[in-house]
Amino acid sequence: MSSTRDIDALIEQMAKLPGLGPRSARRAVLHLIRKRALLLTPLADMMQTVAATARECLNCGNVGTADICDICDSNKRANGELCVVEDVADLWAMERAGVFKGRYHVLGGTLSALDAVGPQELRIPRLIDRISAEDVKEVILALNATIDGQTTAHYIADQLEGQVQLTSLAQGVPIGGELDYLDDGTIAAAMRARKPI
C-alpha cells in the first residue's frame, strides 16, 4: 500500500479541473501541502462549505447560495433588460465588465444536434416564460460567437420574434471566441455596440 495514496488521489482530482494537467496539479498540491495551515486547511473548509450550500438560481440559472440569486432579487436590476448567456462563466464575465445593469438568463449550454441537446435540455422554455412574467422589453443575446452559439441565438430569435426587442452583442467578440476568455474592454465595447437581430 502506497504511503502517498491520498495525495495521489488529490492530484488526480485536481488534474480534472480545467487548465490543470497532471504536472500542474502535482505542483499545486505540493504547494498546498507546504502551506497547509495558510492555504490547504482553509481551502478544504471552504470547499466543504460551498459543496453544501451552492445551488443554481431557480429563476435565471446563476450560481449562489440562495434559491434566488442577488441579481434576480435586486429591484434595481428589474429594468426590462434580460441578457441571455450560455453558462455561468459568461454571466460572471459580463458582471466583471460592469456594463450591464439588467438581469440574466443562463441557458446551460447551446443547441447541438450532434450531442442531442435540444431546446428542452436548455433553459429556453423558462426564458420564454420569463419574457411576459417579468415585463421584459429587450432580450440581449450574448452567446458565444461559435456555430452552436449562433444557431442557438437564431433559434431563440425565431421563438421570440414580435414579442420583445431582440439585440445581440456587436463587433468586438471574435468569431470562435468565448466570453469567459475576453478582456473587460472587449466585452464593454461589444455591449455598448449591440444591434437588433
C-alpha positions as CSV (number, residue, x, y, z in Angstrom):
1,M,0.0,0.0,0.0
2,S,1.4,3.4,-1.1
3,S,2.1,6.0,1.7
4,T,1.1,8.7,-0.8
5,R,-2.3,7.2,-1.9
6,D,-4.4,10.1,-0.6
7,I,-2.0,12.7,-2.1
8,D,-2.0,10.8,-5.4
9,A,-5.8,10.8,-5.4
10,L,-5.9,14.5,-4.7
11,I,-3.5,15.2,-7.6
12,E,-5.7,13.0,-9.8
13,Q,-8.8,15.0,-8.8
14,M,-7.1,18.4,-9.3
15,A,-5.9,17.3,-12.7
16,K,-9.6,17.0,-13.8
17,L,-10.0,20.8,-13.3
18,P,-10.0,23.0,-16.5
19,G,-6.5,24.3,-17.2
20,L,-4.7,21.8,-14.9
21,G,-3.0,18.8,-16.3
22,P,-1.2,16.1,-14.2
23,R,2.0,18.1,-13.8
24,S,0.3,21.4,-12.8
25,A,-2.0,19.6,-10.4
26,R,1.1,18.0,-8.8
27,R,2.7,21.4,-8.4
28,A,-0.5,22.9,-7.0
29,V,-0.9,20.0,-4.5
30,L,2.7,20.2,-3.3
31,H,2.3,23.9,-2.8
32,L,-0.9,23.4,-0.8
33,I,0.8,20.8,1.4
34,R,3.8,23.1,2.0
35,K,1.4,25.9,3.0
36,R,-1.0,23.6,4.8
37,A,-2.1,26.0,7.6
38,L,-2.3,29.0,5.3
39,L,-3.9,27.5,2.2
40,L,-4.8,23.8,2.4
41,T,-6.9,23.7,5.5
42,P,-8.9,26.9,4.8
43,L,-9.4,25.8,1.1
44,A,-10.6,22.4,2.3
45,D,-13.0,24.0,4.7
46,M,-14.3,26.5,2.1
47,M,-14.8,23.7,-0.5
48,Q,-16.8,21.7,2.0
49,T,-19.0,24.7,2.8
50,V,-19.5,25.5,-0.9
51,A,-20.3,21.9,-1.7
52,A,-23.0,22.0,1.0
53,T,-24.5,25.5,0.1
54,A,-24.0,26.2,-3.6
55,R,-27.1,25.9,-5.8
56,E,-28.5,27.2,-9.1
57,C,-30.8,30.2,-9.0
58,L,-34.3,28.9,-9.7
59,N,-35.0,32.0,-11.8
60,C,-32.0,32.5,-14.0
61,G,-29.6,29.6,-13.5
62,N,-26.8,31.7,-11.9
63,V,-24.8,30.0,-9.1
64,G,-25.1,31.2,-5.5
65,T,-26.1,30.1,-2.0
66,A,-29.7,31.0,-2.1
67,D,-32.7,29.8,-4.2
68,I,-32.9,33.2,-5.9
69,C,-29.6,34.9,-6.7
70,D,-28.8,38.5,-5.7
71,I,-29.1,39.8,-9.3
72,C,-32.7,38.4,-9.7
73,D,-33.6,39.5,-6.2
74,S,-32.5,43.1,-6.8
75,N,-35.3,45.6,-7.7
76,K,-32.6,47.9,-9.3
77,R,-31.9,45.2,-11.9
78,A,-35.6,44.9,-12.9
79,N,-35.2,47.4,-15.8
80,G,-36.8,45.4,-18.5
81,E,-33.5,44.1,-20.0
82,L,-32.6,40.4,-20.0
83,C,-29.2,39.2,-21.1
84,V,-29.1,35.6,-22.3
85,V,-25.7,33.8,-21.9
86,E,-24.6,30.2,-22.4
87,D,-23.3,29.5,-18.9
88,V,-22.5,31.0,-15.5
89,A,-18.9,31.8,-16.5
90,D,-20.2,34.1,-19.2
91,L,-22.6,35.8,-16.7
92,W,-19.7,36.4,-14.4
93,A,-17.6,37.8,-17.3
94,M,-20.4,40.2,-18.1
95,E,-20.6,41.2,-14.4
96,R,-16.9,41.6,-14.2
97,A,-17.0,44.1,-17.1
98,G,-19.7,46.1,-15.2
99,V,-21.5,47.3,-18.3
100,F,-24.9,45.6,-17.9
101,K,-27.3,46.5,-15.1
102,G,-30.3,44.3,-16.0
103,R,-31.0,40.6,-15.3
104,Y,-29.6,37.5,-16.9
105,H,-30.8,34.2,-18.1
106,V,-28.3,31.3,-18.2
107,L,-29.2,28.7,-20.9
108,G,-26.9,26.0,-19.6
109,G,-25.3,25.3,-23.0
110,T,-26.1,25.6,-26.7
111,L,-28.3,23.7,-29.1
112,S,-26.3,20.8,-30.6
113,A,-27.9,18.1,-32.8
114,L,-24.7,16.1,-32.6
115,D,-24.8,16.0,-28.8
116,A,-28.6,15.6,-28.8
117,V,-29.1,18.9,-27.0
118,G,-32.4,20.5,-27.9
119,P,-34.4,23.4,-26.5
120,Q,-35.9,21.3,-23.7
121,E,-32.4,20.3,-22.4
122,L,-31.6,24.0,-22.1
123,R,-33.5,26.7,-20.2
124,I,-35.1,28.1,-23.4
125,P,-38.7,27.3,-22.3
126,R,-38.0,29.1,-19.0
127,L,-36.6,32.0,-20.9
128,I,-39.9,32.3,-23.0
129,D,-41.9,32.2,-19.7
130,R,-39.8,34.9,-18.2
131,I,-40.4,37.4,-21.0
132,S,-44.0,38.1,-20.1
133,A,-43.8,37.3,-16.4
134,E,-41.1,39.9,-15.8
135,D,-42.3,42.5,-18.3
136,V,-39.1,42.2,-20.4
137,K,-38.7,44.8,-23.1
138,E,-35.3,43.8,-24.6
139,V,-33.5,40.5,-24.8
140,I,-29.8,40.7,-25.4
141,L,-28.4,37.5,-26.9
142,A,-24.8,37.4,-25.5
143,L,-24.0,34.0,-26.8
144,N,-20.5,32.9,-27.8
145,A,-19.6,33.5,-31.5
146,T,-19.4,29.8,-32.3
147,I,-21.5,27.9,-34.7
148,D,-23.6,26.3,-31.9
149,G,-23.8,29.7,-30.2
150,Q,-25.1,31.4,-33.3
151,T,-27.5,28.5,-34.1
152,T,-28.9,28.9,-30.6
153,A,-29.2,32.7,-31.0
154,H,-31.2,32.3,-34.2
155,Y,-33.5,29.7,-32.7
156,I,-34.2,32.0,-29.7
157,A,-34.7,34.9,-32.1
158,D,-37.3,32.9,-34.0
159,Q,-39.1,31.9,-30.8
160,L,-39.3,35.5,-29.5
161,E,-39.9,37.3,-32.8
162,G,-42.5,40.0,-32.4
163,Q,-42.7,39.6,-28.6
164,V,-39.8,41.7,-27.5
165,Q,-36.9,43.8,-28.9
166,L,-34.0,41.4,-29.7
167,T,-30.4,42.5,-29.8
168,S,-27.1,40.8,-29.9
169,L,-23.5,41.7,-29.0
170,A,-21.9,43.8,-31.7
171,Q,-18.4,43.5,-33.2
172,G,-15.6,43.0,-30.8
173,V,-16.4,39.4,-29.9
174,P,-14.2,37.4,-32.2
175,I,-15.6,34.6,-34.3
176,G,-15.0,31.4,-32.4
177,G,-14.4,33.4,-29.2
178,E,-15.9,32.7,-25.8
179,L,-17.0,35.5,-23.4
180,D,-15.2,34.0,-20.4
181,Y,-11.8,34.5,-22.2
182,L,-12.4,38.1,-23.3
183,D,-10.9,41.1,-21.6
184,D,-13.3,43.6,-19.9
185,G,-12.7,46.3,-22.6
186,T,-13.8,44.0,-25.4
187,I,-16.9,42.9,-23.5
188,A,-17.7,46.6,-22.8
189,A,-17.3,47.7,-26.4
190,A,-19.4,44.8,-27.7
191,M,-22.2,45.5,-25.1
192,R,-22.3,49.2,-26.0
193,A,-22.5,48.5,-29.7
194,R,-25.2,45.8,-29.6
195,K,-27.6,45.8,-32.6
196,P,-31.1,44.4,-33.4
197,I,-31.2,40.9,-34.9
